[in-house]
Amino acid sequence: MFSIIIVPCFDAVSVAIGRIRRGLNPFKPDRSHLHHKFMRIGFSSHLSLVTILSISAIFIVMNFGLIRFLQIKWILLIDVVIYALIHLWLGYKLKIVEKQNDSLS
């Protein structure tokens, strides 16, 4: 059942960890959540929502499929790795966009 809320939970945890690493209050709002990152790389609000819902659906389907073959701890590890890869890809895309914006200025 955790698969249904995995993306919002991972997003909240990764944002809180990032804020703590930067010496900020983990509860202070900023634009470091997943939907803000998608919007900063050029996605519309609607496309960001659809993308996040699609990622959630993929996690749900994948986890329900894997439960027959793997223990829950391995599924959770796979989920963390996949989310981390998505997060790294977004960070890479953000750097490219920011670099392009800097060169235009």
N, C-alpha and C positions, 0 to 999 in steps of 0.2 A: 504494500500500500504506500510505502515511502516514495515509490516512483512517481506518484501523482504530484508530489510537492518538491521533487528533487531539485529542479531548476531554481525556484524561488529560495529554497534553503541554501543551496550552494552559492547563489548570488549574494544573499545576505551575509553569509559567513565570509566569503571572499572580500566583500566590501568592508566589513568590520576589521578583518585582518589587515587589509591595505591601509585603512585609516590609522590603525594602531601603529603599524610600521612607519607611517609618516609622522607620528607623534600627535595625531589629531584625536578628538573625541570620537569613539566609534558610533555614537548615536547622532552626531551632527550631520545634517543632510549635505549632500554634494551631488555631483553628476558622474559618479563612478559605478552606478548600477548598469546592468547588462543592456537595458533598453536605451540608456543614454549613450552608451558606447556604439551601439548599432546606428543610432541617429547621427553621431559624430562622424561615422565613416560614410554617411550619405544615404542611409535608409530613411524612408519616411516613417512617421509614427505608426501608420498602419502596417507597413512592411516589417518594422521592428517587432510589432505584436505578433504577426503571423509567423515570423522566424522563430521567436521564442516559444510560441505554442507548438510549432513543428518540432523544435528540439525536445520539448517536453514529451510530445507524442512518441518521438523516436526512443527516448529513454524508457517510456512506459512499455512499448512493444518489445524492445530489446530485453528489458528486465523480466517481463513475463515469459519471454521465450527462454531466457537463460536459467530461470529458477529450476527447471527440470534437470539441468546438467551441472550446475555449480552451487556451492554454498553461498549464502547471502553475503558473507564477508568478501568473497571474490567478486561478486556482482557489484558491491559497493566500491571496491577498489577500481574496477573497470569504469564505473560511473565517474569516480573522481578523476581518473586519468583522462577520460574523454572530455569532461568539463574543463580540465586544465588545458587540454589541447585547444579547445574552443576559445578559452580565455587568452592563450598565447597567440592564436591566430588574430583575434580581435586587437590585441596589443600591437601586433605587427602591422595590421591594416591602419590603426590609428597613427602610428609613426609615419607611415607613408603619406597619409592625408595631411598630417600636421606639417610634414616636410614640404609638400606641395603648396600648402597655404602660406608657409614662410617664404617660399621662393616667389610667390605672387605678390607679397607685400613689399 
